[in-house]
Amino acid sequence: MSRIVVVDIDGCIGCEACVEECPEVFSMGPGDLAQVFNPEGADEKKIEAAMEICPVNCIFWED
């Protein structure tokens, strides 16, 4: 993967939508906020589905 998925924890509301959509990549971390624990755990299409389901759009790609 040439880019890596990142969660902006300052924007995260802890809804767990990304974890439900893509548990291979996301988990709940400190403060009950989403975190990326395995950035290569799923293909980009599945990660992008988690990005799209995020109600606060705090998941993005970083080069």
C-alpha positions in Angstrom: 0.0 0.0 0.0 1.5 3.3 -1.0 -0.6 5.3 1.4 -1.7 4.7 5.0 -5.0 5.2 6.7 -5.2 7.6 9.6 -7.8 8.5 12.2 -8.0 12.1 13.4 -8.7 11.4 17.1 -9.5 15.0 17.7 -12.5 14.6 15.4 -13.5 11.1 16.4 -16.7 10.8 18.4 -16.3 7.1 19.3 -19.3 5.8 17.4 -17.4 2.5 16.4 -18.8 2.6 12.9 -15.4 2.1 11.4 -14.7 -0.9 13.7 -18.0 -2.5 12.8 -17.3 -1.9 9.1 -13.6 -2.9 9.0 -12.5 -4.7 12.3 -9.4 -5.9 10.5 -8.0 -2.4 10.5 -9.7 -0.4 13.2 -10.2 -0.9 16.9 -11.3 1.3 19.8 -8.3 2.7 21.7 -7.7 5.0 24.6 -10.6 7.3 25.5 -12.9 5.0 23.5 -11.8 6.6 20.3 -11.1 4.8 17.1 -7.5 3.9 16.1 -5.8 2.1 13.3 -4.1 -1.0 14.7 -3.4 -2.8 11.4 -3.2 -0.4 8.5 -2.6 -3.3 6.0 -5.4 -5.5 7.4 -7.8 -5.0 4.5 -7.8 -3.8 1.0 -8.3 -0.1 0.1 -11.9 -0.7 -1.0 -12.9 -2.0 2.5 -11.0 0.7 4.3 -12.7 3.3 2.1 -16.1 1.8 3.0 -15.2 2.5 6.7 -14.2 6.1 5.7 -17.5 6.7 4.0 -19.6 5.4 6.9 -17.8 7.6 9.4 -20.4 10.3 10.5 -17.7 12.9 11.2 -15.3 12.2 8.4 -12.2 11.8 10.6 -10.6 8.9 8.7 -8.4 9.8 5.8 -5.4 8.7 3.6 -1.9 10.0 4.3 0.9 9.6 1.8 
